[in-house]
């Protein structure tokens, strides 16, 4: 019984040592993927998100202008140097929410959600308009 426990602990130690050696490799791969990922969309739980290579204030202005040009009804909007939120309704009374988050000096994450469960097509239209303003 004791021998079996020792073998299990030894196996676990070998696994952890191997994992720590690989973690550096995966950290480098993850950083490279993040750098390449700027500008690509990802759909998470109804939110269509994209990282824009733009400072927070410029991304905020682009989002506000996009909403105006799409003639969406704004119920509230607020922002600071790190985050921003625009909430409103579309013509068919579906709600929308645009969330901005500063990720770096020249990198801002923008998430768009339409309705309760999200609408990828409409979110892409809003993102396209934001991109055209940057």
The first five atom37 places (N, CA, C, CB, O) and aatype in JSON, in Angstrom:
{
  "aatype": [20, 20, 20, 20, 20, 20, 20, 20, 20, 20, 20, 20, 20, 20, 20, 20, 20, 20, 20, 20, 20, 20, 20, 20, 20, 20, 20, 20, 20, 20, 20, 20, 20, 20, 20, 20, 20, 20, 20, 20, 20, 20, 20, 20, 20, 20, 20, 20, 20, 20, 20, 20, 20, 20, 20, 20, 20, 20, 20, 20, 20, 20, 20, 20, 20, 20, 20, 20, 20, 20, 20, 20, 20, 20, 20, 20, 20, 20, 20, 20, 20, 20, 20, 20, 20, 20, 20, 20, 20, 20, 20, 20, 20, 20, 20, 20, 20, 20, 20, 20, 20, 20, 20, 20, 20, 20, 20, 20, 20, 20, 20, 20, 20, 20, 20, 20, 20, 20, 20, 20, 20, 20, 20, 20, 20, 20, 20, 20, 20, 20, 20, 20, 20, 20],
  "atom_mask": [
    [1, 1, 1, 1, 1],
    [1, 1, 1, 1, 1],
    [1, 1, 1, 1, 1],
    [1, 1, 1, 1, 1],
    [1, 1, 1, 1, 1],
    [1, 1, 1, 1, 1],
    [1, 1, 1, 1, 1],
    [1, 1, 1, 1, 1],
    [1, 1, 1, 1, 1],
    [1, 1, 1, 1, 1],
    [1, 1, 1, 1, 1],
    [1, 1, 1, 1, 1],
    [1, 1, 1, 1, 1],
    [1, 1, 1, 1, 1],
    [1, 1, 1, 1, 1],
    [1, 1, 1, 1, 1],
    [1, 1, 1, 1, 1],
    [1, 1, 1, 1, 1],
    [1, 1, 1, 1, 1],
    [1, 1, 1, 1, 1],
    [1, 1, 1, 1, 1],
    [1, 1, 1, 1, 1],
    [1, 1, 1, 1, 1],
    [1, 1, 1, 1, 1],
    [1, 1, 1, 1, 1],
    [1, 1, 1, 1, 1],
    [1, 1, 1, 1, 1],
    [1, 1, 1, 1, 1],
    [1, 1, 1, 1, 1],
    [1, 1, 1, 1, 1],
    [1, 1, 1, 1, 1],
    [1, 1, 1, 1, 1],
    [1, 1, 1, 1, 1],
    [1, 1, 1, 1, 1],
    [1, 1, 1, 1, 1],
    [1, 1, 1, 1, 1],
    [1, 1, 1, 1, 1],
    [1, 1, 1, 1, 1],
    [1, 1, 1, 1, 1],
    [1, 1, 1, 1, 1],
    [1, 1, 1, 1, 1],
    [1, 1, 1, 1, 1],
    [1, 1, 1, 1, 1],
    [1, 1, 1, 1, 1],
    [1, 1, 1, 1, 1],
    [1, 1, 1, 1, 1],
    [1, 1, 1, 1, 1],
    [1, 1, 1, 1, 1],
    [1, 1, 1, 1, 1],
    [1, 1, 1, 1, 1],
    [1, 1, 1, 1, 1],
    [1, 1, 1, 1, 1],
    [1, 1, 1, 1, 1],
    [1, 1, 1, 1, 1],
    [1, 1, 1, 1, 1],
    [1, 1, 1, 1, 1],
    [1, 1, 1, 1, 1],
    [1, 1, 1, 1, 1],
    [1, 1, 1, 1, 1],
    [1, 1, 1, 1, 1],
    [1, 1, 1, 1, 1],
    [1, 1, 1, 1, 1],
    [1, 1, 1, 1, 1],
    [1, 1, 1, 1, 1],
    [1, 1, 1, 1, 1],
    [1, 1, 1, 1, 1],
    [1, 1, 1, 1, 1],
    [1, 1, 1, 1, 1],
    [1, 1, 1, 1, 1],
    [1, 1, 1, 1, 1],
    [1, 1, 1, 1, 1],
    [1, 1, 1, 1, 1],
    [1, 1, 1, 1, 1],
    [1, 1, 1, 1, 1],
    [1, 1, 1, 1, 1],
    [1, 1, 1, 1, 1],
    [1, 1, 1, 1, 1],
    [1, 1, 1, 1, 1],
    [1, 1, 1, 1, 1],
    [1, 1, 1, 1, 1],
    [1, 1, 1, 1, 1],
    [1, 1, 1, 1, 1],
    [1, 1, 1, 1, 1],
    [1, 1, 1, 1, 1],
    [1, 1, 1, 1, 1],
    [1, 1, 1, 1, 1],
    [1, 1, 1, 1, 1],
    [1, 1, 1, 1, 1],
    [1, 1, 1, 1, 1],
    [1, 1, 1, 1, 1],
    [1, 1, 1, 1, 1],
    [1, 1, 1, 1, 1],
    [1, 1, 1, 1, 1],
    [1, 1, 1, 1, 1],
    [1, 1, 1, 1, 1],
    [1, 1, 1, 1, 1],
    [1, 1, 1, 1, 1],
    [1, 1, 1, 1, 1],
    [1, 1, 1, 1, 1],
    [1, 1, 1, 1, 1],
    [1, 1, 1, 1, 1],
    [1, 1, 1, 1, 1],
    [1, 1, 1, 1, 1],
    [1, 1, 1, 1, 1],
    [1, 1, 1, 1, 1],
    [1, 1, 1, 1, 1],
    [1, 1, 1, 1, 1],
    [1, 1, 1, 1, 1],
    [1, 1, 1, 1, 1],
    [1, 1, 1, 1, 1],
    [1, 1, 1, 1, 1],
    [1, 1, 1, 1, 1],
    [1, 1, 1, 1, 1],
    [1, 1, 1, 1, 1],
    [1, 1, 1, 1, 1],
    [1, 1, 1, 1, 1],
    [1, 1, 1, 1, 1],
    [1, 1, 1, 1, 1],
    [1, 1, 1, 1, 1],
    [1, 1, 1, 1, 1],
    [1, 1, 1, 1, 1],
    [1, 1, 1, 1, 1],
    [1, 1, 1, 1, 1],
    [1, 1, 1, 1, 1],
    [1, 1, 1, 1, 1],
    [1, 1, 1, 1, 1],
    [1, 1, 1, 1, 1],
    [1, 1, 1, 1, 1],
    [1, 1, 1, 1, 1],
    [1, 1, 1, 1, 1],
    [1, 1, 1, 1, 1],
    [1, 1, 1, 1, 1],
    [1, 1, 1, 1, 1],
    [1, 1, 1, 1, 1]
  ],
  "atom_positions": [
    [[0.82, -1.19, 0.0], [0.0, 0.0, 0.0], [0.87, 1.27, 0.0], [-0.93, -0.01, 1.21], [0.64, 2.18, -0.79]],
    [[1.86, 1.31, 0.88], [2.75, 2.46, 0.96], [3.54, 2.61, -0.33], [3.7, 2.33, 2.15], [3.76, 3.73, -0.8]],
    [[3.96, 1.48, -0.91], [4.7, 1.52, -2.18], [3.84, 2.13, -3.28], [5.16, 0.1, -2.58], [4.34, 2.92, -4.08]],
    [[2.59, 1.79, -3.32], [1.66, 2.32, -4.33], [1.5, 3.83, -4.17], [0.28, 1.62, -4.22], [1.47, 4.55, -5.17]],
    [[1.4, 4.33, -2.95], [1.26, 5.75, -2.7], [2.53, 6.5, -3.11], [0.96, 5.99, -1.22], [2.45, 7.59, -3.67]],
    [[3.69, 5.9, -2.85], [4.95, 6.52, -3.24], [5.04, 6.61, -4.76], [6.15, 5.73, -2.67], [5.48, 7.62, -5.31]],
    [[4.62, 5.54, -5.43], [4.63, 5.55, -6.9], [3.7, 6.64, -7.43], [4.22, 4.17, -7.47], [4.04, 7.34, -8.39]],
    [[2.57, 6.78, -6.83], [1.6, 7.79, -7.25], [2.16, 9.2, -7.05], [0.28, 7.62, -6.48], [2.02, 10.06, -7.92]],
    [[2.79, 9.44, -5.91], [3.39, 10.75, -5.63], [4.53, 11.03, -6.61], [3.91, 10.81, -4.17], [4.65, 12.14, -7.11]],
    [[5.35, 10.01, -6.89], [6.46, 10.18, -7.84], [5.93, 10.5, -9.23], [7.34, 8.91, -7.88], [6.46, 11.37, -9.92]],
    [[4.88, 9.81, -9.64], [4.28, 10.06, -10.94], [3.71, 11.48, -11.01], [3.17, 9.02, -11.22], [3.86, 12.17, -12.02]],
    [[3.05, 11.9, -9.95], [2.5, 13.25, -9.89], [3.6, 14.3, -9.97], [1.68, 13.43, -8.6], [3.45, 15.3, -10.66]],
    [[4.71, 14.07, -9.26], [5.85, 15.01, -9.31], [6.42, 15.1, -10.72], [6.95, 14.58, -8.32], [6.71, 16.2, -11.2]],
    [[6.58, 13.96, -11.38], [7.08, 13.97, -12.76], [6.14, 14.74, -13.68], [7.26, 12.53, -13.29], [6.58, 15.5, -14.54]],
    [[4.86, 14.54, -13.49], [3.87, 15.25, -14.29], [3.97, 16.75, -14.08], [2.47, 14.76, -13.95], [3.95, 17.52, -15.04]],
    [[4.08, 17.19, -12.82], [4.17, 18.62, -12.52], [5.45, 19.24, -13.06], [4.09, 18.85, -11.03], [5.44, 20.37, -13.55]],
    [[6.56, 18.5, -12.98], [7.82, 19.01, -13.53], [7.7, 19.17, -15.05], [9.0, 18.05, -13.17], [8.12, 20.18, -15.61]],
    [[7.13, 18.18, -15.69], [6.92, 18.26, -17.14], [5.98, 19.39, -17.51], [6.37, 16.95, -17.67], [6.18, 20.08, -18.51]],
    [[4.96, 19.58, -16.7], [4.0, 20.65, -16.96], [4.65, 22.02, -16.81], [2.8, 20.54, -16.02], [4.38, 22.92, -17.61]],
    [[5.48, 22.19, -15.82], [6.12, 23.49, -15.62], [7.1, 23.79, -16.75], [6.85, 23.53, -14.28], [7.26, 24.95, -17.13]],
    [[7.74, 22.77, -17.3], [8.65, 22.99, -18.43], [7.87, 23.38, -19.68], [9.5, 21.73, -18.7], [8.34, 24.18, -20.48]],
    [[6.69, 22.82, -19.84], [5.87, 23.12, -21.01], [5.15, 24.46, -20.87], [4.84, 22.02, -21.23], [4.8, 25.09, -21.87]],
    [[4.95, 24.9, -19.63], [4.15, 26.11, -19.44], [4.81, 27.32, -20.09], [3.93, 26.37, -17.96], [4.12, 28.21, -20.58]],
    [[6.15, 27.38, -20.09], [6.84, 28.5, -20.74], [6.55, 28.49, -22.23], [8.36, 28.42, -20.49], [6.29, 29.53, -22.84]],
    [[6.6, 27.3, -22.81], [6.32, 27.18, -24.23], [4.9, 27.64, -24.53], [6.53, 25.72, -24.71], [4.67, 28.38, -25.49]],
    [[3.94, 27.2, -23.72], [2.54, 27.57, -23.96], [2.3, 29.05, -23.68], [1.62, 26.73, -23.09], [1.46, 29.67, -24.33]],
    [[3.05, 29.63, -22.73], [2.9, 31.07, -22.47], [3.35, 31.87, -23.69], [3.72, 31.5, -21.23], [2.73, 32.87, -24.05]],
    [[4.44, 31.44, -24.32], [4.93, 32.12, -25.52], [3.93, 31.97, -26.66], [6.31, 31.56, -25.95], [3.63, 32.93, -27.37]],
    [[3.4, 30.77, -26.82], [2.4, 30.53, -27.88], [1.15, 31.37, -27.61], [2.04, 29.02, -27.96], [0.58, 31.94, -28.53]],
    [[0.72, 31.44, -26.34], [-0.46, 32.22, -25.98], [-0.27, 33.7, -26.25], [-0.81, 32.01, -24.52], [-1.18, 34.37, -26.73]],
    [[0.92, 34.22, -25.93], [1.21, 35.63, -26.19], [1.21, 35.93, -27.68], [2.55, 36.03, -25.58], [0.71, 36.96, -28.11]],
    [[1.77, 35.02, -28.47], [1.78, 35.2, -29.92], [0.35, 35.16, -30.48], [2.65, 34.12, -30.61], [0.0, 35.94, -31.36]],
    [[-0.46, 34.26, -29.96], [-1.85, 34.17, -30.41], [-2.62, 35.44, -30.05], [-2.54, 32.94, -29.8], [-3.45, 35.91, -30.83]],
    [[-2.35, 36.0, -28.87], [-3.02, 37.23, -28.46], [-2.63, 38.38, -29.38], [-2.69, 37.57, -27.01], [-3.47, 39.2, -29.74]],
    [[-1.37, 38.44, -29.75], [-0.92, 39.51, -30.63], [-1.56, 39.4, -32.0], [0.6, 39.49, -30.76], [-1.97, 40.4, -32.59]],
    [[-1.63, 38.17, -32.51], [-2.25, 37.95, -33.82], [-3.75, 38.16, -33.72], [-1.94, 36.53, -34.34], [-4.39, 38.57, -34.69]],
    [[-4.34, 37.87, -32.53], [-5.78, 37.92, -32.36], [-6.38, 39.3, -32.37], [-6.13, 37.27, -31.11], [-7.6, 39.43, -32.47]],
    [[-5.58, 40.34, -32.27], [-6.14, 41.69, -32.31], [-6.82, 41.88, -33.65], [-5.03, 42.78, -32.08], [-6.19, 41.75, -34.71]],
    [[-8.1, 42.19, -33.61], [-8.83, 42.39, -34.85], [-9.71, 41.22, -35.23], [-7.88, 42.67, -35.95], [-10.48, 41.33, -36.18]],
    [[-9.62, 40.1, -34.51], [-10.48, 38.96, -34.81], [-11.65, 38.94, -33.82], [-9.68, 37.63, -34.77], [-11.5, 39.33, -32.66]],
    [[-12.79, 38.47, -34.27], [-13.97, 38.39, -33.43], [-13.97, 37.09, -32.65], [-15.24, 38.5, -34.27], [-13.43, 36.08, -33.09]],
    [[-14.58, 37.13, -31.46], [-14.86, 35.9, -30.73], [-16.21, 36.07, -30.05], [-13.72, 35.58, -29.69], [-16.51, 37.11, -29.46]],
    [[-17.01, 35.02, -30.14], [-18.38, 35.04, -29.65], [-18.43, 34.28, -28.35], [-19.37, 34.43, -30.7], [-18.2, 33.07, -28.32]],
    [[-18.74, 34.98, -27.24], [-18.72, 34.37, -25.93], [-20.05, 34.64, -25.23], [-17.54, 34.9, -25.08], [-20.36, 35.79, -24.92]],
    [[-20.82, 33.59, -25.0], [-22.09, 33.68, -24.26], [-22.98, 34.83, -24.73], [-21.81, 33.84, -22.8], [-23.52, 35.57, -23.91]],
    [[-23.12, 34.97, -26.02], [-24.0, 36.0, -26.58], [-23.34, 37.32, -26.88], [-25.12, 36.23, -25.67], [-23.94, 38.19, -27.52]],
    [[-22.11, 37.5, -26.42], [-21.36, 38.74, -26.69], [-20.39, 38.5, -27.85], [-20.59, 39.21, -25.42], [-19.62, 37.55, -27.84]],
    [[-20.45, 39.37, -28.83], [-19.47, 39.32, -29.91], [-18.38, 40.32, -29.56], [-20.13, 39.64, -31.32], [-18.62, 41.53, -29.53]],
    [[-17.19, 39.82, -29.29], [-16.09, 40.67, -28.83], [-15.0, 40.76, -29.88], [-15.51, 40.14, -27.52], [-14.79, 39.85, -30.69]],
    [[-14.33, 41.89, -29.84], [-13.2, 42.11, -30.74], [-12.24, 43.07, -30.07], [-13.67, 42.65, -32.12], [-12.65, 44.01, -29.39]],
    [[-10.96, 42.83, -30.25], [-9.93, 43.74, -29.77], [-9.53, 44.67, -30.91], [-8.7, 42.97, -29.22], [-9.17, 44.22, -31.99]],
    [[-9.6, 45.97, -30.65], [-9.22, 46.97, -31.64], [-7.88, 47.59, -31.26], [-10.3, 48.06, -31.77], [-7.64, 47.9, -30.09]],
    [[-7.04, 47.76, -32.24], [-5.77, 48.45, -32.01], [-6.04, 49.94, -32.03], [-4.69, 48.06, -33.08], [-5.77, 50.63, -33.01]],
    [[-6.57, 50.42, -30.9], [-6.94, 51.83, -30.74], [-6.99, 52.13, -29.25], [-8.32, 52.16, -31.43], [-7.35, 51.27, -28.45]],
    [[-6.62, 53.36, -28.87], [-6.75, 53.73, -27.46], [-8.22, 53.78, -27.05], [-6.07, 55.1, -27.19], [-9.1, 53.9, -27.9]],
    [[-8.46, 53.69, -25.76], [-9.82, 53.65, -25.22], [-10.65, 54.84, -25.68], [-9.78, 53.61, -23.7], [-11.79, 54.66, -26.11]],
    [[-10.11, 56.05, -25.61], [-10.91, 57.23, -25.97], [-11.3, 57.23, -27.44], [-10.13, 58.51, -25.64], [-12.4, 57.65, -27.79]],
    [[-10.42, 56.78, -28.3], [-10.74, 56.73, -29.73], [-11.78, 55.64, -30.02], [-9.45, 56.47, -30.56], [-12.68, 55.84, -30.84]],
    [[-11.66, 54.49, -29.35], [-12.65, 53.41, -29.51], [-14.01, 53.86, -29.0], [-12.19, 52.13, -28.77], [-15.04, 53.52, -29.59]],
    [[-14.03, 54.61, -27.89], [-15.29, 55.12, -27.35], [-15.98, 56.04, -28.35], [-15.05, 55.86, -26.03], [-17.17, 55.9, -28.61]],
    [[-15.23, 56.97, -28.9], [-15.8, 57.9, -29.88], [-16.32, 57.15, -31.11], [-14.75, 58.95, -30.3], [-17.36, 57.5, -31.67]],
    [[-15.59, 56.13, -31.53], [-16.02, 55.32, -32.68], [-17.33, 54.6, -32.38], [-14.93, 54.3, -33.07], [-18.21, 54.52, -33.23]],
    [[-17.46, 54.07, -31.17], [-18.68, 53.36, -30.78], [-19.87, 54.31, -30.71], [-18.48, 52.65, -29.42], [-20.96, 53.99, -31.19]],
    [[-19.67, 55.48, -30.11], [-20.75, 56.47, -30.01], [-21.2, 56.92, -31.4], [-20.3, 57.7, -29.17], [-22.4, 57.02, -31.67]],
    [[-20.23, 57.19, -32.28], [-20.56, 57.61, -33.64], [-21.27, 56.5, -34.41], [-19.28, 58.03, -34.39], [-22.21, 56.77, -35.16]],
    [[-20.83, 55.26, -34.23], [-21.46, 54.13, -34.91], [-22.92, 54.0, -34.5], [-20.72, 52.83, -34.59], [-23.79, 53.77, -35.34]],
    [[-23.19, 54.14, -33.21], [-24.57, 54.03, -32.71], [-25.43, 55.14, -33.31], [-24.6, 54.1, -31.16], [-26.58, 54.9, -33.7]],
    [[-24.89, 56.36, -33.38], [-25.65, 57.48, -33.97], [-25.94, 57.22, -35.44], [-24.87, 58.8, -33.82], [-27.06, 57.42, -35.9]],
    [[-24.93, 56.78, -36.18], [-25.11, 56.56, -37.62], [-26.06, 55.4, -37.91], [-23.78, 56.29, -38.28], [-26.73, 55.4, -38.94]],
    [[-26.12, 54.42, -37.02], [-27.06, 53.31, -37.2], [-28.46, 53.67, -36.67], [-26.53, 52.06, -36.48], [-29.38, 52.86, -36.75]],
    [[-28.59, 54.88, -36.13], [-29.87, 55.4, -35.63], [-30.47, 54.51, -34.54], [-30.85, 55.55, -36.78], [-31.67, 54.27, -34.51]],
    [[-29.59, 54.03, -33.65], [-30.05, 53.24, -32.51], [-30.4, 54.19, -31.37], [-28.95, 52.21, -32.07], [-29.75, 55.21, -31.18]],
    [[-31.43, 53.84, -30.61], [-31.88, 54.67, -29.5], [-31.02, 54.38, -28.27], [-33.38, 54.4, -29.2], [-30.97, 53.25, -27.77]],
    [[-30.34, 55.41, -27.78], [-29.46, 55.26, -26.62], [-30.21, 55.61, -25.34], [-28.2, 56.15, -26.76], [-30.79, 56.69, -25.23]],
    [[-30.2, 54.68, -24.38], [-30.83, 54.92, -23.08], [-29.82, 55.42, -22.05], [-31.5, 53.65, -22.57], [-30.16, 56.23, -21.19]],
    [[-28.6, 54.93, -22.15], [-27.55, 55.41, -21.23], [-26.18, 55.17, -21.85], [-27.66, 54.7, -19.86], [-25.99, 54.24, -22.63]],
    [[-25.26, 56.01, -21.49], [-23.87, 55.82, -21.88], [-22.98, 56.46, -20.83], [-23.59, 56.42, -23.3], [-23.24, 57.57, -20.37]],
    [[-21.96, 55.74, -20.46], [-21.0, 56.25, -19.48], [-19.65, 55.6, -19.73], [-21.49, 55.99, -18.02], [-19.56, 54.45, -20.15]],
    [[-18.6, 56.36, -19.45], [-17.27, 55.82, -19.63], [-16.26, 56.57, -18.76], [-16.85, 55.88, -21.11], [-16.5, 57.69, -18.31]],
    [[-15.14, 55.91, -18.56], [-14.0, 56.53, -17.9], [-12.76, 56.1, -18.69], [-13.89, 56.13, -16.37], [-12.89, 55.65, -19.83]],
    [[-11.6, 56.22, -18.12], [-10.37, 55.89, -18.84], [-10.17, 54.39, -19.04], [-9.18, 56.47, -18.1], [-9.36, 53.97, -19.87]],
    [[-10.91, 53.56, -18.28], [-10.69, 52.11, -18.33], [-11.84, 51.32, -18.94], [-10.44, 51.6, -16.96], [-11.6, 50.29, -19.57]],
    [[-13.07, 51.79, -18.78], [-14.24, 51.05, -19.28], [-15.29, 52.01, -19.82], [-14.84, 50.18, -18.17], [-15.25, 53.21, -19.56]],
    [[-16.22, 51.46, -20.57], [-17.35, 52.24, -21.07], [-18.51, 51.33, -21.4], [-16.94, 53.06, -22.3], [-18.32, 50.17, -21.76]],
    [[-19.73, 51.86, -21.28], [-20.94, 51.08, -21.57], [-21.94, 51.98, -22.28], [-21.56, 50.49, -20.26], [-22.19, 53.11, -21.85]],
    [[-22.49, 51.48, -23.37], [-23.6, 52.14, -24.08], [-24.75, 51.16, -24.09], [-23.18, 52.59, -25.55], [-24.6, 50.03, -24.56]],
    [[-25.91, 51.57, -23.59], [-27.1, 50.71, -23.56], [-28.23, 51.41, -24.3], [-27.52, 50.38, -22.1], [-28.36, 52.63, -24.26]],
    [[-29.04, 50.61, -24.98], [-30.17, 51.19, -25.69], [-31.07, 50.14, -26.3], [-29.69, 52.11, -26.75], [-31.02, 48.96, -25.96]],
    [[-31.91, 50.61, -27.23], [-32.87, 49.74, -27.91], [-32.78, 49.95, -29.4], [-34.31, 49.99, -27.41], [-32.45, 51.03, -29.89]],
    [[-33.09, 48.88, -30.12], [-33.17, 48.94, -31.57], [-34.62, 49.24, -31.95], [-32.67, 47.6, -32.22], [-35.49, 49.29, -31.07]],
    [[-34.89, 49.43, -33.21], [-36.24, 49.77, -33.67], [-37.26, 48.69, -33.32], [-36.23, 49.99, -35.18], [-38.43, 49.0, -33.09]],
    [[-36.83, 47.42, -33.26], [-37.75, 46.33, -32.92], [-37.83, 46.09, -31.41], [-37.33, 45.04, -33.63], [-38.31, 45.05, -30.97]],
    [[-37.33, 47.06, -30.62], [-37.36, 47.03, -29.16], [-36.39, 46.01, -28.54], [-38.75, 46.71, -28.7], [-36.41, 45.81, -27.32]],
    [[-35.55, 45.39, -29.34], [-34.51, 44.54, -28.76], [-33.45, 45.43, -28.14], [-33.88, 43.59, -29.83], [-33.06, 46.45, -28.71]],
    [[-33.0, 45.04, -26.98], [-31.98, 45.84, -26.3], [-30.6, 45.55, -26.89], [-31.99, 45.56, -24.78], [-30.37, 44.49, -27.47]],
    [[-29.71, 46.5, -26.73], [-28.32, 46.28, -27.1], [-27.43, 46.86, -26.02], [-27.99, 46.91, -28.49], [-27.81, 47.78, -25.3]],
    [[-26.25, 46.31, -25.92], [-25.26, 46.81, -24.97], [-23.88, 46.7, -25.62], [-25.32, 46.02, -23.61], [-23.52, 45.65, -26.16]],
    [[-23.13, 47.78, -25.55], [-21.76, 47.81, -26.06], [-20.86, 48.09, -24.87], [-21.58, 48.88, -27.2], [-20.99, 49.12, -24.21]],
    [[-19.94, 47.17, -24.61], [-19.0, 47.31, -23.49], [-17.6, 47.48, -24.03], [-19.07, 46.08, -22.55], [-17.16, 46.73, -24.9]],
    [[-16.9, 48.47, -23.53], [-15.51, 48.71, -23.91], [-14.62, 48.53, -22.69], [-15.34, 50.13, -24.52], [-14.99, 48.91, -21.58]],
    [[-13.46, 47.96, -22.92], [-12.5, 47.75, -21.84], [-11.09, 48.02, -22.35], [-12.61, 46.32, -21.26], [-10.66, 47.43, -23.34]],
    [[-10.38, 48.89, -21.68], [-9.0, 49.21, -22.04], [-8.11, 48.03, -21.68], [-8.51, 50.52, -21.33], [-8.07, 47.6, -20.53]],
    [[-7.4, 47.5, -22.67], [-6.47, 46.4, -22.44], [-5.01, 46.87, -22.45], [-6.66, 45.31, -23.5], [-4.13, 46.18, -21.93]],
    [[-4.77, 48.02, -23.03], [-3.42, 48.57, -23.12], [-3.49, 49.98, -23.67], [-2.51, 47.69, -23.99], [-4.58, 50.5, -23.94]],
    [[-2.33, 50.6, -23.84], [-2.3, 51.97, -24.35], [-2.97, 52.1, -25.71], [-0.87, 52.46, -24.43], [-3.61, 53.1, -26.0]],
    [[-2.81, 51.08, -26.54], [-3.35, 51.13, -27.9], [-4.17, 49.86, -28.21], [-2.22, 51.29, -28.92], [-4.18, 49.39, -29.35]],
    [[-4.85, 49.32, -27.19], [-5.64, 48.11, -27.39], [-6.9, 48.18, -26.53], [-4.81, 46.83, -27.05], [-6.82, 48.34, -25.31]],
    [[-8.06, 48.07, -27.18], [-9.35, 48.15, -26.5], [-10.23, 46.99, -26.93], [-10.06, 49.5, -26.8], [-10.36, 46.71, -28.12]],
    [[-10.82, 46.31, -25.95], [-11.78, 45.23, -26.23], [-13.17, 45.85, -26.3], [-11.71, 44.1, -25.13], [-13.56, 46.62, -25.42]],
    [[-13.9, 45.5, -27.35], [-15.28, 45.98, -27.51], [-16.18, 44.75, -27.63], [-15.42, 46.92, -28.76], [-15.97, 43.9, -28.49]],
    [[-17.17, 44.69, -26.75], [-18.15, 43.6, -26.79], [-19.52, 44.16, -27.14], [-18.2, 42.85, -25.44], [-19.92, 45.19, -26.61]],
    [[-20.23, 43.47, -28.02], [-21.58, 43.89, -28.42], [-22.53, 42.74, -28.15], [-21.62, 44.32, -29.94], [-22.29, 41.6, -28.55]],
    [[-23.63, 43.06, -27.47], [-24.66, 42.06, -27.18], [-26.0, 42.62, -27.61], [-24.68, 41.67, -25.65], [-26.35, 43.76, -27.28]],
    [[-26.76, 41.82, -28.35], [-28.1, 42.2, -28.8], [-29.1, 41.27, -28.11], [-28.22, 42.12, -30.37], [-28.99, 40.05, -28.24]],
    [[-30.06, 41.84, -27.4], [-31.07, 41.03, -26.74], [-30.5, 40.21, -25.59], [-31.74, 40.12, -27.73], [-29.38, 40.43, -25.14]],
    [[-31.3, 39.27, -25.13], [-30.91, 38.44, -24.0], [-29.86, 37.41, -24.37], [-32.13, 37.75, -23.42], [-28.92, 37.18, -23.61]],
    [[-30.02, 36.79, -25.51], [-29.16, 35.69, -25.89], [-28.11, 36.06, -26.94], [-29.98, 34.56, -26.41], [-27.25, 35.24, -27.27]],
    [[-28.16, 37.27, -27.45], [-27.2, 37.7, -28.45], [-27.71, 37.46, -29.86], [-25.89, 36.99, -28.26], [-28.54, 36.59, -30.1]],
    [[-27.21, 38.25, -30.79], [-27.54, 38.13, -32.2], [-26.25, 38.44, -32.96], [-28.72, 39.11, -32.63], [-25.86, 39.59, -33.12]],
    [[-25.6, 37.38, -33.41], [-24.27, 37.53, -34.0], [-24.28, 38.43, -35.24], [-23.72, 36.17, -34.37], [-23.38, 39.25, -35.41]],
    [[-25.29, 38.28, -36.1], [-25.33, 39.08, -37.33], [-25.43, 40.58, -37.04], [-26.52, 38.65, -38.19], [-24.68, 41.37, -37.59]],
    [[-26.36, 40.95, -36.17], [-26.51, 42.37, -35.83], [-25.28, 42.9, -35.11], [-27.77, 42.58, -34.96], [-24.86, 44.04, -35.33]],
    [[-24.7, 42.07, -34.26], [-23.48, 42.49, -33.56], [-22.34, 42.75, -34.54], [-23.05, 41.42, -32.54], [-21.57, 43.68, -34.36]],
    [[-22.25, 41.92, -35.58], [-21.21, 42.12, -36.6], [-21.42, 43.44, -37.35], [-21.21, 40.95, -37.6], [-20.44, 44.1, -37.71]],
    [[-22.68, 43.82, -37.58], [-22.96, 45.09, -38.26], [-22.46, 46.25, -37.4], [-24.49, 45.24, -38.53], [-21.83, 47.18, -37.91]],
    [[-22.73, 46.19, -36.1], [-22.28, 47.26, -35.2], [-20.75, 47.29, -35.16], [-22.85, 47.06, -33.78], [-20.15, 48.37, -35.22]],
    [[-20.12, 46.13, -35.05], [-18.65, 46.09, -35.07], [-18.1, 46.65, -36.37], [-18.15, 44.65, -34.86], [-17.1, 47.38, -36.37]],
    [[-18.73, 46.32, -37.48], [-18.26, 46.84, -38.77], [-18.31, 48.36, -38.82], [-19.1, 46.26, -39.9], [-17.42, 49.0, -39.37]],
    [[-19.38, 48.93, -38.24], [-19.51, 50.38, -38.22], [-18.46, 51.0, -37.29], [-20.93, 50.79, -37.78], [-17.89, 52.04, -37.6]],
    [[-18.22, 50.37, -36.15], [-17.18, 50.86, -35.24], [-15.83, 50.84, -35.94], [-17.12, 50.0, -33.95], [-15.07, 51.82, -35.88]],
    [[-15.53, 49.74, -36.61], [-14.24, 49.62, -37.31], [-14.1, 50.71, -38.37], [-14.12, 48.23, -37.96], [-13.0, 51.25, -38.55]],
    [[-15.17, 51.04, -39.06], [-15.09, 52.06, -40.1], [-14.79, 53.46, -39.53], [-16.39, 52.09, -40.88], [-14.35, 54.35, -40.26]],
    [[-15.03, 53.63, -38.26], [-14.8, 54.93, -37.6], [-13.41, 55.02, -36.97], [-15.87, 55.18, -36.54], [-13.02, 56.08, -36.5]],
    [[-12.68, 53.93, -36.97], [-11.32, 53.95, -36.38], [-10.26, 54.22, -37.42], [-11.02, 52.63, -35.69], [-9.07, 54.27, -37.09]]
  ]
}
